[in-house]
Amino acid sequence: MKCKTRAAALLMSAAMVFSLAACGADTSWVAEHEGNKMSAGVYILSEIDAYYDALDKAPDGVTSPKDVMKAQIDGKTGSQFITERAVEYVKQFYTIEKLFNEKGLTFSEDTEQNIVKNTDYLWEYSQEFYERNGISKQAVSTLNQNLYKSDMLFFDLYGEGGERTVGDSEIEDYYVSTRARVRYIPFAFFDQSKMEMLPDEEKAKAEEKANSYFERAKAGEDMNDLIAEYETEQNGGTAPHEHTPGMHDAIIKETSLSPSSDFVKEMFSAPIGEVKLFSDSTSYYVAVKVDPLADDRSDFEGNHAKLLQEMKKDEFDEYLLEQSKDVQVTFNDAAIKRYTPEKLKFDEPEE
């Protein structure tokens, strides 16, 4: 659309004049800090993240992008929420860049290769979505680099030798308090392949078998042995795999949904070592909760970094927010007005 002359503009409505106020303005960039301009594509990626934040906060039943934009979220429309949250993400982006440089951190060759691989992966599976929203592969790479920098800053702060180092014992305490290790046998009375309940006779057999295993476990038989026996029986008398300590254990969090939310709730409230018999909408269960660090510490040791991030994520976000107060960002109002949340395209265009 070409700019109108001043004389022609005077004939337009005030609303139309406002919409053309930035006619001719460069909207290829959205924000700038110390000469580092953020492309429109990176900003739109921030809007997409902000959209999913809005979706999480939207009232029940609000699921479509159109409805999210109109919904009331934290006292404002979804559209306003998304724009404000995207602006916050932009400030966080520059704060991360500033701190990364100030601390003299650099990417290793392996990290650079991981960024390339991750960007290629995202582009391969979401190229159509990105291009539909005017996002280039370079924009995806730029945001990816910033996310890696954020992780490096996090571990520089909370890792060994950092300003806010978290000790191993504290991480272990957190793990024990937020995880449950469960050994269980499911006796299904719901046919997943047909999506229907088993006949009453089959359900009664499942209940009888569950009671049998429950009595044996309660009498002191080892759950690992009982699980191995049950799996062998289900496999026609042949053990389906080698049975080793810990391999039958399920590690669950209170937010876990597998095998069901009812199962998770039941086991989190159960005392360690007490054999339980209960059911949900699909199965009977014989289960026992054990020490989260019993027999096998591989889950804990293999998720050390993830646990630390769980523990300190909110604190780190607050840290970045505090640091952002010293970061002066110039925003391109014309670009902000152009790339509104309503223009995000989540669905394929209709033929």
N, C-alpha and C positions, 0 to 999 in steps of 0.2 A: 504494500500500500504506500503510495507516494505522499509526501507531506503536502498539505493544502497551503495556499497563500494565506497571509494574515487576514486579508479582506474576506476571503471565503470562510475562514475559521470563525469570524465574528458572527456569521449567520447561523452557526451550529448551536445546538443546545449546550448548556454548561457541562453536562455529563460527557458529551462527545468531545468537547474541547479538552476536558480533563484526560480522556483516554488517549488523546493525541499529544499531550503535553511533552512526552518524551520522544516524539517522532524523530527518527534519525539518530537517537542515542545508541551507543554501542552496548548491546545487551549480551555480548559473547562472554562477558565476565560478570560475576555477581558480587564479589567481595575482594578486598585487597588489604594486605598487611606487609608493610615495609617492602613494597615493590612486588610482592608475590600475589599475583591475581588468581582467584579461584574461577575456573571455567564454569559455564552454566551447567555442564554435565555433572560436575561434582556436586553442585548445589542441588540439582534435581535428585541425585542419589540420596542426599541428606533429607530431601522432602519425602522420598519413598520410605526411609527409615522412620521419619516422623509420622508418616501415615500409619504405619503399623503400631506405633506407640498410641496413636489416636484410636485405632481399632481395638487395642487392648483395653482402653479406658471407656470406650463407647458403651451406652446402655445395652442391656441384653436385647437381642433381636436385631440390632443394627449390624449388618454384615456387608452391605454393598458400598462401594466407594461413594456413590451419590448420597446415600443416607449418612455415611460417616461425615461427609462435608457439612451436612446440616445439623448433625447431632450436637447437643449441648455437652461439652467436655470441659471440666474445671472452670465453669462460668463463662465459656466462650463457645463460638461455633467450632465445629471440627476443623473447618478451613483455617480459621484464625489460629487454632491450637497448632496445626501442622506448620503454618508459616513461622510462628514464634519458636517452635521446637527446632525447625530447620535452621533458623538463625542461631539458636544456641549451639547446634552441632557445628555450624561454621566457626563460631568463636572457639569451640573446643578443638576443632581442626588446627587452627592457627596457634592455639596454646600448646598443643602437642608438638607442632613444628618448632616453636620457639624453645621449649624446654629440651627437646631432643638435641638441638644445636648447641644450646648453652652448656649442656652436660657433656658435650663432645662425643656423643654416641654415634656409631656408624654401623651400617649393615655389613655383615660378613658375606662372603661369596655365596655360602649356602643359603643365607636369608634372601639374597637377591634372586637366586634361582627359584626359591620357594614362592616368592612374590610373583615371578613370571609364570610359574606353573599354576598358581592359584588364580591369577588373572585369566590365563588361557582357559582354565576349567570353567570359570564363571561365564566367560564370553561364549564358550562353546555351547553351554546349556541355556543361556539366557540372551543370546545376541538379538533375537527378534524383539524381545521385551525392551532391551536397552535402546535399540535403534528406534523403536516406536516412540520412545520418550526423549529422543534427541541426545542420547548418552553415547559417547564414543568409548572405544576400548581404552584409550589413554585416560579418560576420566575414571574408569573402573580401576586402572592401575594406580592412579594418583591416590584414590581413596584407600586402596589396598595397602599402599606404602605407609599411609598415615596410621592405619590400624596396626600394622607391624611396629611402627614407632611407638604407638601407645602401649603395646605389650612390653616393649623393651624398657620404656619408662617405668611401667608398673613393677617389673622385676628388679630394675635398678633401685627402686624405692623400697620394696618389701622383701626382696631376695637377700641372700647371704651377703653381709657387708653393707647393706643398704641403710639409708637414714631411718627407716622404720622396719627393720628386719623382724620377721616373724619366726620364732623358734619351731623346731620340729615337734616338740611336745605340744605346743599350742595347736598346731595343725592336726596332730593326732587326736587331741581332745575334741576338736571340731568334727573330725571324721566320725568318731564314736557317737557323738551327740546327734548327728544328722543322718546316719545310715543305720539300716538294720540288715543283718545277715540271716537269711532264712533258708532252711532245708525243708522241702515240701514235696508231697505227692498229690497230683490232681486226679480226681475221679469224676470225669465229665458226665453230665446227663443232658448235654446240649450238643447236637450234631452241627458243627460249624459248616460242613460242606453243604448241608441242606437248609441251614439256618432255621432249625426247628428243634423242639424238645424231643428227647427220646421217649418211647412209650413208657408208661408207668412201671411195667415189669423190668425194663432195662434200668430205669432210674433206681428202682429198689435194689437191684443187683449192685449198682455202683455204691449205694449207701451201705450195703452190707459189707462190701469189700473195704470201704473206707473205715468202717467200724473195726474190722478185723485188724487192719494195719495200725489203727489208732491204739488198740489194746496192746498190741505187741510193742509199739514204741513206748507207750506209757509204762510197760513192764520192764523197760530198760534196754531193749534191742536198739542197736545203733541205727540212726536215721540214714546214714550213708549206705549201710548194708541193705536196709529196707528199700531205699530208692533203687539201688542196683538190682535187687530181686524183682521189683516191680517192672523196671525197664526191660529186664531180660524176659519176663513173662509176656509183656506186651510185644516183644520182638520174636515171639514164637519159640522161646526157650534158648535163644542165643544172645549173649551179651552184645549190645549194639556198639560198645566202645570200651576202652579200658577205664576203670573207675579209680580215680585218685582223690586224695583228700582235698576238699574245697571245690571240686569241679561241679558239684551239684548245688552249690550255694548260689542264691540269688541276692544281689546287693540292691536294696531299694531305699528310696528317699520318701519322705511323707508326701511329695508331689507326684510320685510314680503312679502310673495307671495300669501297669502290668504286674500280675495277670488280671487284676481288677482293682478299682479304688477301694472296694469293700475288703478285699484281701489285704491291701496295704494298711488300711485303718486297723484291721484286726491284729495284724502282726506288730504294728508299732505300739499298740497298747498291751501286748503280751509280755509277761516277764521272761527274761532270758532262761532257757532250759526247760520251760514248761511246754509239753506237747499239747497241741490244740487240734480239735476237730470242729470244723465249721463249714459253711457253704456260702456261695454267692449265687448269682442268677444262672450260672452255667455249670458249676462243679462243686463237689465236696473236696475238702482239703484236709490232709493230715500234715501238720507243719510244726516246726520248732524254731524259735529264734535263738541264735547263738551269739557269742561275743563277735563283734564286727571284725576283730583282728585275729580270730581263732583260725588255726591251721594254715591259713593262706593270707599273706599280707600283700599279695601282688596287686590287688585292686587299689589299696591305699598307696602303695609305693609308685604304682603306674599313673596315679592321678594327683600326684603331689602338687604340680603346678596348677592344675584345675581347681583343686581344693583351696589353694592360696587365693586364687582369683575369686572364688565364691565368697571367701571370708572377707576380702578387702575391697570388693568391687565398689560398693556404695561409698566407702571411705575414699577410694581413689577418685571417684567421680566428684566428690566434694573438694578434694585436693585440686583437681583440674579447674573446678568452678572458681575456687579462691585464686588460683594462679591467673585465670583469665581476666581478672580485674585489671591487671597491668598490661593487657594486650589490646592495643587500639586497632580496631578493624573498621575500614571504610566500606560501606555497603553501597551498591549501585541500585538506587531506588527504581530506576527504569526496569532493570532486570528482575527485581523482586516482584514488581507489578506485572511483568510479562509472564513469568513462570509461576503461575498460581497453582495451588493444589488441585483445583478443579480440572486442570489440563493433564493431570497424570492419567496415563492410559494403562489400565491393568488387564484389560481383555482384548482379544483379537478383534480387529474391526469387522463389522458385519459385511458379508459379500453383497 
